[in-house]
Structure formats: structure tokens, C-alpha cells
Amino acid sequence: MVEMRFTMAIVFISFTYLYLDCFQDDVLAVAQYVLSKGMTTYSYVLAPILLTLALFLLQMGVCTLTQVKRRFHALTYFPSMLMLTVLTDIPVDFDEHHSLGAWWWIIPLLLALWGTGMWVARQVEPFEPLPHNEGWFTKLTWQNLLQLLAMMLLTILVANNDRGFHERMKMERFMKEGKYDQALKVGHKSQDTDSSLTMLRIACLHRCGSMGEHLFEYPLMGGSKAMIPDGVTVKAMMWQTPRWMRQNKTAGNKLRMPKDYLLCGLLLDKNLDRFVAEIKRTYIADSIPLPKHYKEALVLYVHRRTHPMVVLHDDVMEADFQDYQALEHKFADAMQTQAALRDTYGNTYWYYYQYGNR
């Protein structure tokens, strides 16, 4: 039975540490940031170790108190698993509503049911036959492991597993550390996004100086309104926005933004005419090389206007757009057409202009 209890301890400690360190680390970081109003910093090294140790010490105390050491020994981990679940069940609007919510009555109810079950197990245990086999993987070990695995599964299902929220918090962590290149790699293969994630990616691209080159390679939502936090649908919980974003916009006092924010904002809203007017005044007037997406927008503009104000001479870009149009008319089914265009041209402004932000 010693081997069984040792096995259970190893499994619990391994799961708890990895779960806190590899999956819920950024969620716990934002929880601490919000609760401390930004006065303290979450330790990504020490916090998982200390929390795992605290939860294991809680289990040891429960085991000493209940003396359940056989078939239902795994239930001595229930309070620790419950605390782990509560600790990681952080809502996505935690910055607005940080309370235990329904846990106020669920915790006492579950502990009461668990306490009753443990009392029954303690009464039954002396009458159970002693195990015939001693070792690491006996029937007794597997019975307890299944109970512990069931509790682990419930923890994973109940705690915060919102992928978009996890990606946002991981991005904000890297942005706080000034690692904007790493932040851009978070969820870069996913097609799921929201307005806040869009805002964070735009901010990273701006800091990397590549907004006009790579913006439309990412899934985007919200148009130009998603470029600036509004504290409601577009917000950052840990990352401190630049000073120019926090300027008060009063009557007659427009928000002054960087040039790439202005130009990409016009592209996000599909305002080609004003985009061309602005780019004519900045890039073209100063003979500055155009980023990829600006070229794509100009090619699209030329093809959609009878008398364009600006004409772009780029044979490669023009040939790519001709191929885009050919693929657009290749299929009769609209869904098949969109899928084909997304696979080949999903990282272009042309695809965004036709299908994005609907």
C-alpha cells in the first residue's frame, strides 16, 4: 500500500505542477495582477512550485486526519483538487467581476458530500480484505488512479479553458516583457480571434514595424474600432497601452495616431479612397517603398476605379491579382470559392477586402 500511496503522490504532484506551469500560468498571472491592482508581479517560476506544495500539504493533512489508506485513498486528494479547480476557474471578465460566484455555495456542498463519503469509507475500510499482491501496479493502485484521473478530468473541464482568453493573456505577458516578436507567434495558426486579440496583434506589429507588411496575415475582427482599447469589447488586462492611446478625445480634439495605425485603420474599414489620399501624401510623395499590403490595396483600388488618383507599377503584384481573380471565377459554389481563395490568398488584403470583418 505504500507503493500505491507513493504512486498517487507522484501523479498528483506531476499533474498539478504541469497544469499550473504550462496551461494556467497566464490566467493566474492576470488574476494576481487584477487583484493587486498591478502592484505585484506573478512569479512564473516560484508560483507553480509553491501552489503545488501547498495543495500537496493539504492532502497530507487530510490523509492524516481521515486515515483512509486503501480503496478510497484517492478521495483524500479531493479538497486539493477542488481548491485547484476554484483557483483556475478565472472568468474572462475577471477585471470587471472578481468574486467566487457560484463557488460560495458549491464548495460547502461538495465538501459536505465528500465528508460524508469519507466517513462511510473510514467505517468500511477495516472490514476490507488486505490486498494479496504488493507492488506498484496492483488492483488497488489502479482503483485509486482511476478516481484521481476522474478528478483531474473534472478540474480541466470546469476550470478556464477558453482558448482565446489564454492566447490573449499569453500575448499580454510577452508584451509586458517587451517580447513583441514572441507575442505575435501566439495562436498565429488559429483562425479564431476577437477584437481584443486583434488590438494586441496590431500593437505588436506596430512595435515590430511590420504592420503594413503582415497585418492581414492574421484573422481580424472589429475593423478600425478594434485598434484602440475601449475598455468594453476591446481591452487589455495586464499590458499598459501607449500614452497616445490614452489621450482624451474631446470635441474637436482627434486622437493623433502613428502613420501605420491611420493607414491600416482605413484598410480595415475598406476605405480605399481615403487610404489612397493618405498614402499619396506620405509614402508616394516621399518616394518611400510600399509595404506588401499597401501595394495590394493600391492594385485593388486601381482595378475598382475608372479614374484612379494613383497607379501602381508592379508587374509581380499585378500578376498575383490576376491569378486571384481567375481563381475567384473558377468555382460555381460560393463556399468552395471562398475556401480556395482562403487557402491560397488568405494572407492578402484582397481576401480581407472581399470576406473579412463581415
C-alpha positions in Angstrom: 0.0 0.0 0.0 3.0 2.3 0.5 3.8 1.9 -3.2 0.2 2.8 -4.1 0.2 6.0 -2.0 3.6 7.0 -3.4 2.3 6.5 -7.0 -0.7 8.6 -6.2 1.5 11.4 -4.8 3.8 11.4 -7.8 0.8 11.5 -10.2 -0.9 14.3 -8.3 2.3 16.5 -7.9 3.2 16.0 -11.6 -0.3 16.9 -12.8 -0.7 19.9 -10.6 2.7 21.4 -11.4 2.4 20.9 -15.1 -1.2 22.2 -15.1 -0.2 25.3 -13.3 3.1 25.9 -15.1 2.2 25.0 -18.7 -1.6 25.7 -19.0 -2.9 28.1 -16.4 0.1 30.2 -15.8 -1.0 33.3 -17.7 -4.5 33.0 -16.3 -3.2 33.0 -12.8 -0.9 35.9 -13.7 -3.8 38.1 -14.8 -5.8 37.1 -11.7 -3.0 38.3 -9.4 -2.5 41.5 -11.5 -6.2 42.4 -11.2 -6.5 41.6 -7.5 -3.4 43.5 -6.6 -4.3 46.4 -9.0 -1.0 45.9 -10.8 1.1 46.3 -7.6 2.6 42.8 -7.6 4.1 40.6 -10.2 3.3 36.9 -10.7 6.3 34.6 -10.5 6.2 32.1 -13.3 8.9 30.0 -11.6 8.0 30.1 -8.0 4.2 30.2 -8.1 3.6 26.8 -9.6 6.0 25.2 -7.1 4.6 26.9 -4.1 1.0 26.2 -5.1 1.7 22.6 -5.8 3.5 22.2 -2.5 0.6 23.9 -0.6 -2.0 21.6 -2.3 0.1 18.5 -1.5 0.5 19.5 2.1 -3.3 20.0 2.3 -3.7 16.4 1.0 -1.2 15.1 3.6 -3.2 16.8 6.3 -6.5 15.3 5.1 -4.9 11.9 4.9 -3.6 12.1 8.4 -7.0 13.3 9.7 -9.1 10.7 7.9 -6.7 7.7 7.9 -8.3 6.4 4.6 -5.4 4.5 3.0 -6.9 1.7 0.9 -9.5 1.6 -1.8 -10.7 5.2 -1.4 -7.3 6.8 -0.6 -7.6 8.9 -3.8 -10.5 10.8 -2.2 -8.0 12.4 0.2 -6.9 14.4 -2.8 -10.5 15.8 -3.3 -10.1 19.0 -1.3 -6.8 19.8 -3.0 -8.3 19.1 -6.5 -11.3 21.3 -5.5 -9.0 24.2 -4.5 -7.1 23.7 -7.7 -10.3 24.0 -9.7 -11.5 27.1 -7.9 -8.1 28.7 -8.2 -8.0 28.2 -12.0 -11.7 28.9 -12.7 -11.0 32.5 -13.7 -13.7 34.2 -15.8 -12.8 36.1 -18.9 -14.3 39.3 -17.4 -12.3 38.9 -14.2 -11.3 42.6 -14.4 -14.9 43.6 -14.0 -16.3 40.9 -11.7 -13.8 39.1 -9.4 -15.7 37.1 -6.9 -16.2 33.4 -6.1 -19.6 33.4 -7.9 -21.5 30.1 -7.5 -18.5 28.6 -5.7 -19.8 30.3 -2.5 -22.4 27.5 -2.1 -20.8 24.8 -4.3 -17.7 24.5 -2.2 -19.5 23.8 1.1 -22.0 21.5 -0.6 -19.2 19.4 -2.2 -17.2 19.3 1.0 -20.2 18.1 2.9 -20.9 15.4 0.4 -17.2 14.4 0.4 -17.0 14.4 4.2 -20.0 12.1 4.4 -18.4 9.8 1.8 -15.1 9.8 3.7 -16.8 8.9 6.9 -18.5 5.9 5.2 -15.2 4.8 3.7 -13.5 5.0 7.1 -16.2 2.8 8.6 -16.0 0.2 5.8 -12.2 0.1 5.4 -11.4 -2.1 8.5 -13.7 -4.8 7.0 -12.0 -4.8 3.6 -9.6 -7.8 2.9 -6.0 -6.9 2.7 -4.5 -6.9 -0.8 -2.9 -10.1 -1.8 -0.2 -8.5 -4.0 2.3 -5.9 -3.1 3.9 -3.7 -5.7 3.5 -0.6 -7.9 0.7 -1.5 -10.2 -1.7 -3.6 -8.2 -5.5 -3.6 -8.5 -5.6 -1.2 -5.5 -3.3 1.2 -7.3 -5.4 1.2 -10.5 -8.7 1.7 -8.5 -7.2 4.8 -6.8 -5.6 6.1 -10.0 -9.0 6.0 -11.8 -10.5 8.0 -9.1 -7.7 10.6 -9.2 -7.8 10.7 -13.0 -11.6 11.4 -12.9 -11.0 14.3 -10.5 -8.2 15.7 -12.9 -10.6 15.5 -15.8 -13.3 17.4 -14.0 -10.7 20.0 -13.0 -9.7 20.5 -16.6 -13.3 20.7 -17.8 -14.5 23.1 -15.1 -11.5 25.5 -14.9 -10.9 28.2 -17.5 -10.1 26.6 -20.8 -11.2 29.5 -23.1 -8.5 29.3 -25.8 -8.9 32.9 -27.0 -8.6 34.2 -23.4 -5.5 32.1 -22.8 -3.9 33.4 -26.0 -4.7 37.0 -25.1 -3.1 36.6 -21.7 0.0 34.9 -23.1 0.3 37.8 -25.6 0.0 40.4 -22.9 2.6 38.6 -20.8 5.2 38.8 -23.7 4.2 42.4 -24.5 4.8 43.4 -20.8 8.2 41.8 -21.2 8.9 43.7 -24.5 8.9 40.4 -26.5 6.7 41.5 -29.3 8.0 39.0 -31.8 7.2 36.2 -29.5 3.8 37.6 -28.8 3.0 37.5 -32.5 3.7 33.8 -32.6 0.9 33.1 -30.1 -2.0 31.5 -31.9 -0.7 32.6 -35.3 -2.0 29.4 -36.9 -5.5 29.7 -35.4 -8.4 31.2 -37.4 -10.3 32.1 -34.2 -10.0 35.7 -32.9 -11.8 38.5 -31.2 -11.5 42.3 -31.1 -9.1 42.4 -28.1 -6.8 39.8 -29.7 -6.9 41.9 -32.9 -5.9 45.0 -31.0 -2.9 43.2 -29.3 -1.6 41.9 -32.6 -1.9 45.3 -34.2 0.1 46.8 -31.3 2.8 44.1 -31.7 3.1 44.6 -35.4 3.4 48.4 -34.9 6.2 47.9 -32.4 7.9 45.5 -34.8 7.5 48.0 -37.7 5.7 45.4 -39.8 2.0 46.3 -39.7 1.8 47.2 -43.4 3.7 44.0 -44.3 2.0 41.4 -42.2 -1.3 42.7 -40.7 -3.7 40.8 -43.0 -1.9 37.5 -42.5 -3.8 37.2 -39.2 -7.5 36.7 -38.6 -9.0 40.1 -37.8 -12.2 41.3 -36.2 -13.8 44.7 -35.4 -12.4 46.9 -38.1 -10.6 50.1 -37.1 -12.5 50.2 -33.8 -10.5 47.2 -32.7 -7.2 49.1 -33.0 -7.7 51.2 -29.8 -8.9 49.7 -26.4 -12.4 51.0 -25.4 -12.4 49.1 -22.0 -15.5 47.1 -23.0 -15.2 44.9 -26.1 -11.6 45.9 -26.8 -9.3 45.8 -23.8 -6.0 44.8 -22.3 -5.9 43.4 -18.7 -2.1 43.5 -18.0 -0.4 45.3 -20.9 -0.1 49.0 -20.4 -1.2 50.8 -23.6 1.0 53.6 -25.1 0.4 57.1 -23.9 -1.1 58.3 -27.2 -3.9 55.7 -26.9 -4.9 57.1 -23.5 -5.3 60.7 -24.8 -8.8 62.1 -24.1 -10.8 62.5 -27.2 -12.9 65.7 -26.8 -14.9 67.6 -29.3 -12.5 69.0 -31.9 -9.6 67.1 -30.5 -9.0 64.0 -32.6 -6.7 61.2 -31.4 -3.3 61.6 -33.0 -2.1 58.1 -34.0 1.0 56.8 -35.8 1.0 56.7 -39.6 0.7 53.0 -39.9 -2.2 53.0 -37.5 -4.0 55.5 -39.6 -3.4 53.8 -42.9 -4.2 50.3 -41.7 -7.3 51.6 -40.0 -8.5 52.8 -43.3 -7.8 49.4 -44.9 -9.6 47.6 -42.0 -12.6 49.8 -42.8 -12.1 49.2 -46.5 -12.0 52.9 -47.2 -9.8 52.7 -50.3 -10.3 56.3 -51.5 -9.1 57.9 -48.2 -6.3 55.4 -48.0 -5.0 56.4 -51.4 -5.3 60.1 -50.5 -3.2 59.5 -47.3 -0.6 57.2 -48.9 -0.2 59.7 -51.8 0.6 62.4 -49.2 3.1 60.2 -47.2 4.7 57.3 -48.9 4.4 58.3 -52.6 5.3 61.9 -52.0 8.5 60.9 -50.2 9.3 58.0 -52.5 9.2 55.5 -49.6 9.0 51.8 -50.6 5.5 50.5 -50.0 4.8 47.5 -47.7 3.1 44.5 -49.2 -0.4 45.1 -48.0 -0.3 48.8 -49.2 0.7 47.6 -52.7 -2.2 45.0 -52.6 -4.6 47.8 -51.6 -3.4 50.0 -54.4 -3.7 47.3 -57.0 -7.3 46.6 -55.8 -8.1 50.3 -55.9 -6.8 50.7 -59.5 -9.0 47.8 -60.6 -12.1 49.2 -58.9 -11.9 52.8 -60.1 -12.4 54.1 -63.6 -10.1 57.1 -63.0 -7.7 56.2 -60.2 -5.7 59.0 -58.5 -2.7 56.7 -58.2 -1.4 54.0 -60.5 1.0 51.3 -59.1 3.5 49.8 -61.5 4.4 46.4 -60.1 4.2 43.5 -62.6 4.6 40.8 -59.9 1.7 42.2 -57.8 -0.4 42.7 -60.8 0.1 39.1 -62.0 -0.8 37.8 -58.5 -4.0 39.8 -58.6 -4.9 38.4 -62.0 -4.4 34.9 -60.6 -6.7 35.9 -57.6 -9.4 37.0 -60.0 -9.0 33.8 -62.1 -9.4 31.6 -59.0 -12.4 33.7 -57.9 -14.3 32.7 -61.0 -13.1 29.1 -61.2 -15.9 27.6 -59.0 -19.6 28.0 -59.2 -20.2 27.4 -55.5 -19.6 30.4 -53.3 -18.4 28.4 -50.3 -15.9 26.5 -52.4 -14.7 29.7 -53.9 -14.1 31.3 -50.5 -12.3 28.1 -49.3 -10.0 28.1 -52.3 -9.2 31.8 -52.0 -8.5 31.4 -48.3 -6.1 28.6 -48.8 -4.1 30.5 -51.4 -4.7 34.2 -50.7 -5.9 34.2 -47.1 -2.8 36.3 -46.1 -3.6 39.1 -48.5 -5.6 42.3 -48.3 -7.6 41.2 -51.3 -9.1 38.3 -49.3 -9.8 40.5 -46.3 -11.5 43.2 -48.5 -13.8 40.5 -50.0 -14.5 38.4 -47.0 -13.1 39.9 -43.8 -14.9 41.7 -41.0 -18.4 40.7 -42.1 
